[in-house]
């Protein structure tokens, strides 16, 4: 399996596996910094930086963001504040 650049530590050691019980959930793990993120395979779009359809929505315990596996850019998804 080819590795990708980890969006957390920027080392080429980011790999994925499919969670068979939670399909279409993909789990991304970094062997260098132990970072873990989750991807719903249905959330993808064209990257605003390189134009390729290689941008996926990843979510970890603290944030949700778009990550391009082609040019390794990230864009944090800002959520609207709760009006309580």
mmCIF file of the N, C-alpha and C atoms, coordinates in Angstrom:
data_MODEL
# 
_entry.id   MODEL 
# 
loop_
_atom_site.group_PDB 
_atom_site.id 
_atom_site.type_symbol 
_atom_site.label_atom_id 
_atom_site.label_alt_id 
_atom_site.label_comp_id 
_atom_site.label_asym_id 
_atom_site.label_entity_id 
_atom_site.label_seq_id 
_atom_site.pdbx_PDB_ins_code 
_atom_site.Cartn_x 
_atom_site.Cartn_y 
_atom_site.Cartn_z 
_atom_site.occupancy 
_atom_site.B_iso_or_equiv 
_atom_site.pdbx_formal_charge 
_atom_site.auth_seq_id 
_atom_site.auth_comp_id 
_atom_site.auth_asym_id 
_atom_site.auth_atom_id 
_atom_site.pdbx_PDB_model_num 
ATOM 1   N N  . UNK A 1 1  ? 0.840   -1.175 0.000  1.00 0.00 ? 1  UNK A N  1 
ATOM 2   C CA . UNK A 1 1  ? 0.000   0.000  0.000  1.00 0.00 ? 1  UNK A CA 1 
ATOM 3   C C  . UNK A 1 1  ? 0.890   1.245  0.000  1.00 0.00 ? 1  UNK A C  1 
ATOM 4   N N  . UNK A 1 2  ? 0.564   2.195  -0.828 1.00 0.00 ? 2  UNK A N  1 
ATOM 5   C CA . UNK A 1 2  ? 1.324   3.440  -0.894 1.00 0.00 ? 2  UNK A CA 1 
ATOM 6   C C  . UNK A 1 2  ? 1.006   4.300  0.323  1.00 0.00 ? 2  UNK A C  1 
ATOM 7   N N  . UNK A 1 3  ? 2.009   5.004  0.801  1.00 0.00 ? 3  UNK A N  1 
ATOM 8   C CA . UNK A 1 3  ? 1.799   5.910  1.920  1.00 0.00 ? 3  UNK A CA 1 
ATOM 9   C C  . UNK A 1 3  ? 1.543   7.321  1.406  1.00 0.00 ? 3  UNK A C  1 
ATOM 10  N N  . UNK A 1 4  ? 0.968   8.134  2.250  1.00 0.00 ? 4  UNK A N  1 
ATOM 11  C CA . UNK A 1 4  ? 0.679   9.531  1.947  1.00 0.00 ? 4  UNK A CA 1 
ATOM 12  C C  . UNK A 1 4  ? 1.397   10.402 2.987  1.00 0.00 ? 4  UNK A C  1 
ATOM 13  N N  . UNK A 1 5  ? 1.432   11.703 2.731  1.00 0.00 ? 5  UNK A N  1 
ATOM 14  C CA . UNK A 1 5  ? 1.999   12.651 3.681  1.00 0.00 ? 5  UNK A CA 1 
ATOM 15  C C  . UNK A 1 5  ? 0.959   12.883 4.787  1.00 0.00 ? 5  UNK A C  1 
ATOM 16  N N  . UNK A 1 6  ? 1.357   12.667 6.022  1.00 0.00 ? 6  UNK A N  1 
ATOM 17  C CA . UNK A 1 6  ? 0.454   12.847 7.156  1.00 0.00 ? 6  UNK A CA 1 
ATOM 18  C C  . UNK A 1 6  ? 0.110   14.333 7.317  1.00 0.00 ? 6  UNK A C  1 
ATOM 19  N N  . UNK A 1 7  ? -1.181  14.670 7.425  1.00 0.00 ? 7  UNK A N  1 
ATOM 20  C CA . UNK A 1 7  ? -1.556  16.074 7.602  1.00 0.00 ? 7  UNK A CA 1 
ATOM 21  C C  . UNK A 1 7  ? -1.175  16.611 8.982  1.00 0.00 ? 7  UNK A C  1 
ATOM 22  N N  . UNK A 1 8  ? -0.818  15.738 9.892  1.00 0.00 ? 8  UNK A N  1 
ATOM 23  C CA . UNK A 1 8  ? -0.455  16.157 11.247 1.00 0.00 ? 8  UNK A CA 1 
ATOM 24  C C  . UNK A 1 8  ? 1.043   16.430 11.386 1.00 0.00 ? 8  UNK A C  1 
ATOM 25  N N  . UNK A 1 9  ? 1.895   15.457 11.019 1.00 0.00 ? 9  UNK A N  1 
ATOM 26  C CA . UNK A 1 9  ? 3.349   15.604 11.222 1.00 0.00 ? 9  UNK A CA 1 
ATOM 27  C C  . UNK A 1 9  ? 4.124   15.839 9.929  1.00 0.00 ? 9  UNK A C  1 
ATOM 28  N N  . UNK A 1 10 ? 3.450   15.738 8.779  1.00 0.00 ? 10 UNK A N  1 
ATOM 29  C CA . UNK A 1 10 ? 4.044   15.982 7.448  1.00 0.00 ? 10 UNK A CA 1 
ATOM 30  C C  . UNK A 1 10 ? 5.082   14.933 7.033  1.00 0.00 ? 10 UNK A C  1 
ATOM 31  N N  . UNK A 1 11 ? 5.039   13.739 7.623  1.00 0.00 ? 11 UNK A N  1 
ATOM 32  C CA . UNK A 1 11 ? 5.939   12.642 7.267  1.00 0.00 ? 11 UNK A CA 1 
ATOM 33  C C  . UNK A 1 11 ? 5.183   11.674 6.355  1.00 0.00 ? 11 UNK A C  1 
ATOM 34  N N  . UNK A 1 12 ? 5.873   11.094 5.401  1.00 0.00 ? 12 UNK A N  1 
ATOM 35  C CA . UNK A 1 12 ? 5.273   10.157 4.443  1.00 0.00 ? 12 UNK A CA 1 
ATOM 36  C C  . UNK A 1 12 ? 5.082   8.786  5.094  1.00 0.00 ? 12 UNK A C  1 
ATOM 37  N N  . UNK A 1 13 ? 4.061   8.699  5.983  1.00 0.00 ? 13 UNK A N  1 
ATOM 38  C CA . UNK A 1 13 ? 3.787   7.450  6.705  1.00 0.00 ? 13 UNK A CA 1 
ATOM 39  C C  . UNK A 1 13 ? 2.303   7.340  7.065  1.00 0.00 ? 13 UNK A C  1 
ATOM 40  N N  . UNK A 1 14 ? 1.438   7.922  6.245  1.00 0.00 ? 14 UNK A N  1 
ATOM 41  C CA . UNK A 1 14 ? -0.011  7.957  6.471  1.00 0.00 ? 14 UNK A CA 1 
ATOM 42  C C  . UNK A 1 14 ? -0.649  6.880  5.610  1.00 0.00 ? 14 UNK A C  1 
ATOM 43  N N  . UNK A 1 15 ? -1.279  5.893  6.214  1.00 0.00 ? 15 UNK A N  1 
ATOM 44  C CA . UNK A 1 15 ? -1.896  4.779  5.489  1.00 0.00 ? 15 UNK A CA 1 
ATOM 45  C C  . UNK A 1 15 ? -3.357  4.640  5.906  1.00 0.00 ? 15 UNK A C  1 
ATOM 46  N N  . UNK A 1 16 ? -4.101  3.903  5.100  1.00 0.00 ? 16 UNK A N  1 
ATOM 47  C CA . UNK A 1 16 ? -5.519  3.753  5.369  1.00 0.00 ? 16 UNK A CA 1 
ATOM 48  C C  . UNK A 1 16 ? -5.934  2.295  5.402  1.00 0.00 ? 16 UNK A C  1 
ATOM 49  N N  . UNK A 1 17 ? -7.077  2.064  6.047  1.00 0.00 ? 17 UNK A N  1 
ATOM 50  C CA . UNK A 1 17 ? -7.729  0.753  6.023  1.00 0.00 ? 17 UNK A CA 1 
ATOM 51  C C  . UNK A 1 17 ? -9.226  0.996  6.117  1.00 0.00 ? 17 UNK A C  1 
ATOM 52  N N  . UNK A 1 18 ? -9.997  0.093  5.555  1.00 0.00 ? 18 UNK A N  1 
ATOM 53  C CA . UNK A 1 18 ? -11.450 0.204  5.572  1.00 0.00 ? 18 UNK A CA 1 
ATOM 54  C C  . UNK A 1 18 ? -11.974 -0.532 6.795  1.00 0.00 ? 18 UNK A C  1 
ATOM 55  N N  . UNK A 1 19 ? -12.854 0.140  7.533  1.00 0.00 ? 19 UNK A N  1 
ATOM 56  C CA . UNK A 1 19 ? -13.516 -0.483 8.673  1.00 0.00 ? 19 UNK A CA 1 
ATOM 57  C C  . UNK A 1 19 ? -14.689 -1.288 8.140  1.00 0.00 ? 19 UNK A C  1 
ATOM 58  N N  . UNK A 1 20 ? -14.561 -2.588 8.144  1.00 0.00 ? 20 UNK A N  1 
ATOM 59  C CA . UNK A 1 20 ? -15.577 -3.474 7.569  1.00 0.00 ? 20 UNK A CA 1 
ATOM 60  C C  . UNK A 1 20 ? -16.934 -3.334 8.254  1.00 0.00 ? 20 UNK A C  1 
ATOM 61  N N  . UNK A 1 21 ? -16.940 -3.028 9.560  1.00 0.00 ? 21 UNK A N  1 
ATOM 62  C CA . UNK A 1 21 ? -18.195 -2.911 10.304 1.00 0.00 ? 21 UNK A CA 1 
ATOM 63  C C  . UNK A 1 21 ? -18.874 -1.564 10.087 1.00 0.00 ? 21 UNK A C  1 
ATOM 64  N N  . UNK A 1 22 ? -18.123 -0.543 9.759  1.00 0.00 ? 22 UNK A N  1 
ATOM 65  C CA . UNK A 1 22 ? -18.660 0.815  9.608  1.00 0.00 ? 22 UNK A CA 1 
ATOM 66  C C  . UNK A 1 22 ? -18.520 1.327  8.178  1.00 0.00 ? 22 UNK A C  1 
ATOM 67  N N  . UNK A 1 23 ? -18.559 0.452  7.193  1.00 0.00 ? 23 UNK A N  1 
ATOM 68  C CA . UNK A 1 23 ? -18.401 0.849  5.806  1.00 0.00 ? 23 UNK A CA 1 
ATOM 69  C C  . UNK A 1 23 ? -19.428 1.907  5.456  1.00 0.00 ? 23 UNK A C  1 
ATOM 70  N N  . UNK A 1 24 ? -19.150 2.961  4.750  1.00 0.00 ? 24 UNK A N  1 
ATOM 71  C CA . UNK A 1 24 ? -17.928 3.232  4.003  1.00 0.00 ? 24 UNK A CA 1 
ATOM 72  C C  . UNK A 1 24 ? -16.894 4.058  4.780  1.00 0.00 ? 24 UNK A C  1 
ATOM 73  N N  . UNK A 1 25 ? -16.653 3.762  6.043  1.00 0.00 ? 25 UNK A N  1 
ATOM 74  C CA . UNK A 1 25 ? -15.692 4.497  6.855  1.00 0.00 ? 25 UNK A CA 1 
ATOM 75  C C  . UNK A 1 25 ? -14.276 3.984  6.598  1.00 0.00 ? 25 UNK A C  1 
ATOM 76  N N  . UNK A 1 26 ? -13.370 4.921  6.339  1.00 0.00 ? 26 UNK A N  1 
ATOM 77  C CA . UNK A 1 26 ? -11.962 4.599  6.163  1.00 0.00 ? 26 UNK A CA 1 
ATOM 78  C C  . UNK A 1 26 ? -11.193 5.192  7.325  1.00 0.00 ? 26 UNK A C  1 
ATOM 79  N N  . UNK A 1 27 ? -10.275 4.420  7.886  1.00 0.00 ? 27 UNK A N  1 
ATOM 80  C CA . UNK A 1 27 ? -9.454  4.870  9.003  1.00 0.00 ? 27 UNK A CA 1 
ATOM 81  C C  . UNK A 1 27 ? -8.055  5.154  8.484  1.00 0.00 ? 27 UNK A C  1 
ATOM 82  N N  . UNK A 1 28 ? -7.563  6.364  8.752  1.00 0.00 ? 28 UNK A N  1 
ATOM 83  C CA . UNK A 1 28 ? -6.213  6.771  8.371  1.00 0.00 ? 28 UNK A CA 1 
ATOM 84  C C  . UNK A 1 28 ? -5.344  6.799  9.624  1.00 0.00 ? 28 UNK A C  1 
ATOM 85  N N  . UNK A 1 29 ? -4.166  6.176  9.551  1.00 0.00 ? 29 UNK A N  1 
ATOM 86  C CA . UNK A 1 29 ? -3.235  6.148  10.680 1.00 0.00 ? 29 UNK A CA 1 
ATOM 87  C C  . UNK A 1 29 ? -1.847  6.553  10.213 1.00 0.00 ? 29 UNK A C  1 
ATOM 88  N N  . UNK A 1 30 ? -1.139  7.296  11.067 1.00 0.00 ? 30 UNK A N  1 
ATOM 89  C CA . UNK A 1 30 ? 0.245   7.660  10.789 1.00 0.00 ? 30 UNK A CA 1 
ATOM 90  C C  . UNK A 1 30 ? 1.165   6.806  11.652 1.00 0.00 ? 30 UNK A C  1 
ATOM 91  N N  . UNK A 1 31 ? 2.077   6.108  11.015 1.00 0.00 ? 31 UNK A N  1 
ATOM 92  C CA . UNK A 1 31 ? 3.038   5.279  11.728 1.00 0.00 ? 31 UNK A CA 1 
ATOM 93  C C  . UNK A 1 31 ? 4.116   6.099  12.425 1.00 0.00 ? 31 UNK A C  1 
ATOM 94  N N  . UNK A 1 32 ? 4.274   7.360  12.037 1.00 0.00 ? 32 UNK A N  1 
ATOM 95  C CA . UNK A 1 32 ? 5.294   8.217  12.646 1.00 0.00 ? 32 UNK A CA 1 
ATOM 96  C C  . UNK A 1 32 ? 4.808   8.884  13.936 1.00 0.00 ? 32 UNK A C  1 
ATOM 97  N N  . UNK A 1 33 ? 3.643   9.562  13.878 1.00 0.00 ? 33 UNK A N  1 
ATOM 98  C CA . UNK A 1 33 ? 3.179   10.333 15.040 1.00 0.00 ? 33 UNK A CA 1 
ATOM 99  C C  . UNK A 1 33 ? 1.952   9.721  15.717 1.00 0.00 ? 33 UNK A C  1 
ATOM 100 N N  . UNK A 1 34 ? 1.474   8.580  15.218 1.00 0.00 ? 34 UNK A N  1 
ATOM 101 C CA . UNK A 1 34 ? 0.316   7.872  15.768 1.00 0.00 ? 34 UNK A CA 1 
ATOM 102 C C  . UNK A 1 34 ? -0.995  8.644  15.610 1.00 0.00 ? 34 UNK A C  1 
ATOM 103 N N  . UNK A 1 35 ? -1.026  9.614  14.695 1.00 0.00 ? 35 UNK A N  1 
ATOM 104 C CA . UNK A 1 35 ? -2.246  10.381 14.420 1.00 0.00 ? 35 UNK A CA 1 
ATOM 105 C C  . UNK A 1 35 ? -3.268  9.481  13.753 1.00 0.00 ? 35 UNK A C  1 
ATOM 106 N N  . UNK A 1 36 ? -4.543  9.661  14.105 1.00 0.00 ? 36 UNK A N  1 
ATOM 107 C CA . UNK A 1 36 ? -5.624  8.882  13.495 1.00 0.00 ? 36 UNK A CA 1 
ATOM 108 C C  . UNK A 1 36 ? -6.746  9.821  13.077 1.00 0.00 ? 36 UNK A C  1 
ATOM 109 N N  . UNK A 1 37 ? -7.264  9.600  11.874 1.00 0.00 ? 37 UNK A N  1 
ATOM 110 C CA . UNK A 1 37 ? -8.400  10.365 11.357 1.00 0.00 ? 37 UNK A CA 1 
ATOM 111 C C  . UNK A 1 37 ? -9.345  9.406  10.642 1.00 0.00 ? 37 UNK A C  1 
ATOM 112 N N  . UNK A 1 38 ? -10.577 9.830  10.506 1.00 0.00 ? 38 UNK A N  1 
ATOM 113 C CA . UNK A 1 38 ? -11.612 9.012  9.898  1.00 0.00 ? 38 UNK A CA 1 
ATOM 114 C C  . UNK A 1 38 ? -12.179 9.719  8.677  1.00 0.00 ? 38 UNK A C  1 
ATOM 115 N N  . UNK A 1 39 ? -12.429 8.940  7.639  1.00 0.00 ? 39 UNK A N  1 
ATOM 116 C CA . UNK A 1 39 ? -12.946 9.470  6.378  1.00 0.00 ? 39 UNK A CA 1 
ATOM 117 C C  . UNK A 1 39 ? -14.212 8.736  5.995  1.00 0.00 ? 39 UNK A C  1 
ATOM 118 N N  . UNK A 1 40 ? -15.244 9.491  5.648  1.00 0.00 ? 40 UNK A N  1 
ATOM 119 C CA . UNK A 1 40 ? -16.444 8.908  5.066  1.00 0.00 ? 40 UNK A CA 1 
ATOM 120 C C  . UNK A 1 40 ? -16.237 8.962  3.560  1.00 0.00 ? 40 UNK A C  1 
ATOM 121 N N  . UNK A 1 41 ? -16.198 7.828  2.913  1.00 0.00 ? 41 UNK A N  1 
ATOM 122 C CA . UNK A 1 41 ? -15.880 7.743  1.485  1.00 0.00 ? 41 UNK A CA 1 
ATOM 123 C C  . UNK A 1 41 ? -16.813 8.577  0.600  1.00 0.00 ? 41 UNK A C  1 
ATOM 124 N N  . UNK A 1 42 ? -17.999 8.900  1.094  1.00 0.00 ? 42 UNK A N  1 
ATOM 125 C CA . UNK A 1 42 ? -18.939 9.665  0.266  1.00 0.00 ? 42 UNK A CA 1 
ATOM 126 C C  . UNK A 1 42 ? -18.624 11.163 0.280  1.00 0.00 ? 42 UNK A C  1 
ATOM 127 N N  . UNK A 1 43 ? -17.730 11.618 1.157  1.00 0.00 ? 43 UNK A N  1 
ATOM 128 C CA . UNK A 1 43 ? -17.364 13.029 1.227  1.00 0.00 ? 43 UNK A CA 1 
ATOM 129 C C  . UNK A 1 43 ? -16.051 13.277 0.507  1.00 0.00 ? 43 UNK A C  1 
ATOM 130 N N  . UNK A 1 44 ? -16.146 13.624 -0.762 1.00 0.00 ? 44 UNK A N  1 
ATOM 131 C CA . UNK A 1 44 ? -14.971 13.993 -1.530 1.00 0.00 ? 44 UNK A CA 1 
ATOM 132 C C  . UNK A 1 44 ? -15.355 15.087 -2.508 1.00 0.00 ? 44 UNK A C  1 
ATOM 133 N N  . UNK A 1 45 ? -14.347 15.849 -2.927 1.00 0.00 ? 45 UNK A N  1 
ATOM 134 C CA . UNK A 1 45 ? -14.602 16.950 -3.857 1.00 0.00 ? 45 UNK A CA 1 
ATOM 135 C C  . UNK A 1 45 ? -13.330 17.273 -4.607 1.00 0.00 ? 45 UNK A C  1 
ATOM 136 N N  . UNK A 1 46 ? -13.457 18.158 -5.599 1.00 0.00 ? 46 UNK A N  1 
ATOM 137 C CA . UNK A 1 46 ? -12.286 18.642 -6.317 1.00 0.00 ? 46 UNK A CA 1 
ATOM 138 C C  . UNK A 1 46 ? -11.513 19.581 -5.403 1.00 0.00 ? 46 UNK A C  1 
ATOM 139 N N  . UNK A 1 47 ? -10.211 19.438 -5.376 1.00 0.00 ? 47 UNK A N  1 
ATOM 140 C CA . UNK A 1 47 ? -9.345  20.284 -4.560 1.00 0.00 ? 47 UNK A CA 1 
ATOM 141 C C  . UNK A 1 47 ? -9.303  21.695 -5.140 1.00 0.00 ? 47 UNK A C  1 
ATOM 142 N N  . UNK A 1 48 ? -9.459  22.695 -4.279 1.00 0.00 ? 48 UNK A N  1 
ATOM 143 C CA . UNK A 1 48 ? -9.417  24.082 -4.743 1.00 0.00 ? 48 UNK A CA 1 
ATOM 144 C C  . UNK A 1 48 ? -7.992  24.513 -5.081 1.00 0.00 ? 48 UNK A C  1 
ATOM 145 N N  . UNK A 1 49 ? -6.999  23.741 -4.648 1.00 0.00 ? 49 UNK A N  1 
ATOM 146 C CA . UNK A 1 49 ? -5.598  24.076 -4.918 1.00 0.00 ? 49 UNK A CA 1 
ATOM 147 C C  . UNK A 1 49 ? -5.094  23.443 -6.223 1.00 0.00 ? 49 UNK A C  1 
ATOM 148 N N  . UNK A 1 50 ? -5.246  22.118 -6.361 1.00 0.00 ? 50 UNK A N  1 
ATOM 149 C CA . UNK A 1 50 ? -4.702  21.437 -7.548 1.00 0.00 ? 50 UNK A CA 1 
ATOM 150 C C  . UNK A 1 50 ? -5.768  21.079 -8.580 1.00 0.00 ? 50 UNK A C  1 
ATOM 151 N N  . UNK A 1 51 ? -7.055  21.172 -8.225 1.00 0.00 ? 51 UNK A N  1 
ATOM 152 C CA . UNK A 1 51 ? -8.132  20.921 -9.171 1.00 0.00 ? 51 UNK A CA 1 
ATOM 153 C C  . UNK A 1 51 ? -8.500  19.462 -9.359 1.00 0.00 ? 51 UNK A C  1 
ATOM 154 N N  . UNK A 1 52 ? -7.782  18.540 -8.759 1.00 0.00 ? 52 UNK A N  1 
ATOM 155 C CA . UNK A 1 52 ? -8.077  17.110 -8.918 1.00 0.00 ? 52 UNK A CA 1 
ATOM 156 C C  . UNK A 1 52 ? -9.125  16.668 -7.894 1.00 0.00 ? 52 UNK A C  1 
ATOM 157 N N  . UNK A 1 53 ? -9.853  15.629 -8.220 1.00 0.00 ? 53 UNK A N  1 
ATOM 158 C CA . UNK A 1 53 ? -10.869 15.096 -7.298 1.00 0.00 ? 53 UNK A CA 1 
ATOM 159 C C  . UNK A 1 53 ? -10.192 14.152 -6.294 1.00 0.00 ? 53 UNK A C  1 
ATOM 160 N N  . UNK A 1 54 ? -9.308  14.714 -5.500 1.00 0.00 ? 54 UNK A N  1 
ATOM 161 C CA . UNK A 1 54 ? -8.540  13.933 -4.537 1.00 0.00 ? 54 UNK A CA 1 
ATOM 162 C C  . UNK A 1 54 ? -8.636  14.541 -3.140 1.00 0.00 ? 54 UNK A C  1 
ATOM 163 N N  . UNK A 1 55 ? -9.677  15.334 -2.903 1.00 0.00 ? 55 UNK A N  1 
ATOM 164 C CA . UNK A 1 55 ? -9.846  15.959 -1.597 1.00 0.00 ? 55 UNK A CA 1 
ATOM 165 C C  . UNK A 1 55 ? -10.936 15.218 -0.829 1.00 0.00 ? 55 UNK A C  1 
ATOM 166 N N  . UNK A 1 56 ? -10.590 14.797 0.386  1.00 0.00 ? 56 UNK A N  1 
ATOM 167 C CA . UNK A 1 56 ? -11.503 14.033 1.226  1.00 0.00 ? 56 UNK A CA 1 
ATOM 168 C C  . UNK A 1 56 ? -11.712 14.760 2.543  1.00 0.00 ? 56 UNK A C  1 
ATOM 169 N N  . UNK A 1 57 ? -12.892 14.557 3.129  1.00 0.00 ? 57 UNK A N  1 
ATOM 170 C CA . UNK A 1 57 ? -13.174 15.143 4.426  1.00 0.00 ? 57 UNK A CA 1 
ATOM 171 C C  . UNK A 1 57 ? -12.693 14.169 5.504  1.00 0.00 ? 57 UNK A C  1 
ATOM 172 N N  . UNK A 1 58 ? -11.755 14.624 6.335  1.00 0.00 ? 58 UNK A N  1 
ATOM 173 C CA . UNK A 1 58 ? -11.255 13.818 7.440  1.00 0.00 ? 58 UNK A CA 1 
ATOM 174 C C  . UNK A 1 58 ? -11.707 14.426 8.754  1.00 0.00 ? 58 UNK A C  1 
ATOM 175 N N  . UNK A 1 59 ? -11.860 13.568 9.760  1.00 0.00 ? 59 UNK A N  1 
ATOM 176 C CA . UNK A 1 59 ? -12.281 14.014 11.080 1.00 0.00 ? 59 UNK A CA 1 
ATOM 177 C C  . UNK A 1 59 ? -11.449 13.289 12.127 1.00 0.00 ? 59 UNK A C  1 
ATOM 178 N N  . UNK A 1 60 ? -10.948 14.060 13.099 1.00 0.00 ? 60 UNK A N  1 
ATOM 179 C CA . UNK A 1 60 ? -10.255 13.446 14.224 1.00 0.00 ? 60 UNK A CA 1 
ATOM 180 C C  . UNK A 1 60 ? -10.975 13.864 15.504 1.00 0.00 ? 60 UNK A C  1 
ATOM 181 N N  . UNK A 1 61 ? -10.354 13.683 16.645 1.00 0.00 ? 61 UNK A N  1 
ATOM 182 C CA . UNK A 1 61 ? -11.028 13.982 17.917 1.00 0.00 ? 61 UNK A CA 1 
ATOM 183 C C  . UNK A 1 61 ? -11.202 15.477 18.167 1.00 0.00 ? 61 UNK A C  1 
ATOM 184 N N  . UNK A 1 62 ? -10.508 16.326 17.398 1.00 0.00 ? 62 UNK A N  1 
ATOM 185 C CA . UNK A 1 62 ? -10.556 17.766 17.653 1.00 0.00 ? 62 UNK A CA 1 
ATOM 186 C C  . UNK A 1 62 ? -11.096 18.606 16.513 1.00 0.00 ? 62 UNK A C  1 
ATOM 187 N N  . UNK A 1 63 ? -11.016 18.102 15.297 1.00 0.00 ? 63 UNK A N  1 
ATOM 188 C CA . UNK A 1 63 ? -11.396 18.941 14.158 1.00 0.00 ? 63 UNK A CA 1 
ATOM 189 C C  . UNK A 1 63 ? -11.878 18.105 12.980 1.00 0.00 ? 63 UNK A C  1 
ATOM 190 N N  . UNK A 1 64 ? -12.496 18.811 12.046 1.00 0.00 ? 64 UNK A N  1 
ATOM 191 C CA . UNK A 1 64 ? -12.910 18.215 10.780 1.00 0.00 ? 64 UNK A CA 1 
ATOM 192 C C  . UNK A 1 64 ? -12.332 19.105 9.687  1.00 0.00 ? 64 UNK A C  1 
ATOM 193 N N  . UNK A 1 65 ? -11.806 18.497 8.640  1.00 0.00 ? 65 UNK A N  1 
ATOM 194 C CA . UNK A 1 65 ? -11.130 19.277 7.611  1.00 0.00 ? 65 UNK A CA 1 
ATOM 195 C C  . UNK A 1 65 ? -11.104 18.538 6.285  1.00 0.00 ? 65 UNK A C  1 
ATOM 196 N N  . UNK A 1 66 ? -10.881 19.315 5.215  1.00 0.00 ? 66 UNK A N  1 
ATOM 197 C CA . UNK A 1 66 ? -10.665 18.749 3.890  1.00 0.00 ? 66 UNK A CA 1 
ATOM 198 C C  . UNK A 1 66 ? -9.165  18.529 3.736  1.00 0.00 ? 66 UNK A C  1 
ATOM 199 N N  . UNK A 1 67 ? -8.798  17.368 3.199  1.00 0.00 ? 67 UNK A N  1 
ATOM 200 C CA . UNK A 1 67 ? -7.392  17.023 2.988  1.00 0.00 ? 67 UNK A CA 1 
ATOM 201 C C  . UNK A 1 67 ? -7.237  16.496 1.566  1.00 0.00 ? 67 UNK A C  1 
ATOM 202 N N  . UNK A 1 68 ? -6.280  17.054 0.838  1.00 0.00 ? 68 UNK A N  1 
ATOM 203 C CA . UNK A 1 68 ? -6.016  16.599 -0.524 1.00 0.00 ? 68 UNK A CA 1 
ATOM 204 C C  . UNK A 1 68 ? -4.846  15.627 -0.517 1.00 0.00 ? 68 UNK A C  1 
ATOM 205 N N  . UNK A 1 69 ? -5.093  14.414 -0.971 1.00 0.00 ? 69 UNK A N  1 
ATOM 206 C CA . UNK A 1 69 ? -4.036  13.399 -1.007 1.00 0.00 ? 69 UNK A CA 1 
ATOM 207 C C  . UNK A 1 69 ? -3.080  13.615 -2.173 1.00 0.00 ? 69 UNK A C  1 
ATOM 208 N N  . UNK A 1 70 ? -3.429  14.500 -3.097 1.00 0.00 ? 70 UNK A N  1 
ATOM 209 C CA . UNK A 1 70 ? -2.555  14.787 -4.231 1.00 0.00 ? 70 UNK A CA 1 
ATOM 210 C C  . UNK A 1 70 ? -1.533  15.872 -3.898 1.00 0.00 ? 70 UNK A C  1 
ATOM 211 N N  . UNK A 1 71 ? -1.997  17.006 -3.364 1.00 0.00 ? 71 UNK A N  1 
ATOM 212 C CA . UNK A 1 71 ? -1.073  18.115 -3.084 1.00 0.00 ? 71 UNK A CA 1 
ATOM 213 C C  . UNK A 1 71 ? -0.859  18.348 -1.588 1.00 0.00 ? 71 UNK A C  1 
ATOM 214 N N  . UNK A 1 72 ? -1.468  17.515 -0.764 1.00 0.00 ? 72 UNK A N  1 
ATOM 215 C CA . UNK A 1 72 ? -1.275  17.524 0.695  1.00 0.00 ? 72 UNK A CA 1 
ATOM 216 C C  . UNK A 1 72 ? -1.660  18.827 1.375  1.00 0.00 ? 72 UNK A C  1 
ATOM 217 N N  . UNK A 1 73 ? -2.682  19.495 0.853  1.00 0.00 ? 73 UNK A N  1 
ATOM 218 C CA . UNK A 1 73 ? -3.180  20.688 1.514  1.00 0.00 ? 73 UNK A CA 1 
ATOM 219 C C  . UNK A 1 73 ? -4.347  20.316 2.425  1.00 0.00 ? 73 UNK A C  1 
ATOM 220 N N  . UNK A 1 74 ? -4.568  21.140 3.432  1.00 0.00 ? 74 UNK A N  1 
ATOM 221 C CA . UNK A 1 74 ? -5.703  20.944 4.330  1.00 0.00 ? 74 UNK A CA 1 
ATOM 222 C C  . UNK A 1 74 ? -6.479  22.246 4.455  1.00 0.00 ? 74 UNK A C  1 
ATOM 223 N N  . UNK A 1 75 ? -7.775  22.111 4.696  1.00 0.00 ? 75 UNK A N  1 
ATOM 224 C CA . UNK A 1 75 ? -8.645  23.260 4.918  1.00 0.00 ? 75 UNK A CA 1 
ATOM 225 C C  . UNK A 1 75 ? -9.591  22.906 6.060  1.00 0.00 ? 75 UNK A C  1 
ATOM 226 N N  . UNK A 1 76 ? -9.414  23.567 7.201  1.00 0.00 ? 76 UNK A N  1 
ATOM 227 C CA . UNK A 1 76 ? -10.255 23.319 8.374  1.00 0.00 ? 76 UNK A CA 1 
ATOM 228 C C  . UNK A 1 76 ? -11.681 23.720 8.043  1.00 0.00 ? 76 UNK A C  1 
ATOM 229 N N  . UNK A 1 77 ? -12.637 22.884 8.443  1.00 0.00 ? 77 UNK A N  1 
ATOM 230 C CA . UNK A 1 77 ? -14.056 23.180 8.245  1.00 0.00 ? 77 UNK A CA 1 
ATOM 231 C C  . UNK A 1 77 ? -14.532 23.913 9.483  1.00 0.00 ? 77 UNK A C  1 
ATOM 232 N N  . UNK A 1 78 ? -14.941 25.133 9.262  1.00 0.00 ? 78 UNK A N  1 
ATOM 233 C CA . UNK A 1 78 ? -15.425 25.948 10.379 1.00 0.00 ? 78 UNK A CA 1 
ATOM 234 C C  . UNK A 1 78 ? -16.900 25.659 10.601 1.00 0.00 ? 78 UNK A C  1 
ATOM 235 N N  . UNK A 1 79 ? -17.265 25.401 11.843 1.00 0.00 ? 79 UNK A N  1 
ATOM 236 C CA . UNK A 1 79 ? -18.644 25.152 12.164 1.00 0.00 ? 79 UNK A CA 1 
ATOM 237 C C  . UNK A 1 79 ? -19.264 26.429 12.731 1.00 0.00 ? 79 UNK A C  1 
ATOM 238 N N  . UNK A 1 80 ? -20.533 26.588 12.485 1.00 0.00 ? 80 UNK A N  1 
ATOM 239 C CA . UNK A 1 80 ? -21.238 27.768 12.993 1.00 0.00 ? 80 UNK A CA 1 
ATOM 240 C C  . UNK A 1 80 ? -21.363 27.655 14.504 1.00 0.00 ? 80 UNK A C  1 
ATOM 241 N N  . UNK A 1 81 ? -21.181 28.756 15.228 1.00 0.00 ? 81 UNK A N  1 
ATOM 242 C CA . UNK A 1 81 ? -21.316 28.714 16.685 1.00 0.00 ? 81 UNK A CA 1 
ATOM 243 C C  . UNK A 1 81 ? -22.755 28.412 17.061 1.00 0.00 ? 81 UNK A C  1 
ATOM 244 N N  . UNK A 1 82 ? -22.918 27.750 18.188 1.00 0.00 ? 82 UNK A N  1 
ATOM 245 C CA . UNK A 1 82 ? -24.267 27.424 18.672 1.00 0.00 ? 82 UNK A CA 1 
ATOM 246 C C  . UNK A 1 82 ? -24.900 28.677 19.251 1.00 0.00 ? 82 UNK A C  1 
ATOM 247 N N  . UNK A 1 83 ? -26.076 28.998 18.795 1.00 0.00 ? 83 UNK A N  1 
ATOM 248 C CA . UNK A 1 83 ? -26.809 30.150 19.330 1.00 0.00 ? 83 UNK A CA 1 
ATOM 249 C C  . UNK A 1 83 ? -27.789 29.642 20.377 1.00 0.00 ? 83 UNK A C  1 
ATOM 250 N N  . UNK A 1 84 ? -27.330 29.594 21.601 1.00 0.00 ? 84 UNK A N  1 
ATOM 251 C CA . UNK A 1 84 ? -28.156 29.047 22.682 1.00 0.00 ? 84 UNK A CA 1 
ATOM 252 C C  . UNK A 1 84 ? -28.651 30.155 23.558 1.00 0.00 ? 84 UNK A C  1 
# 
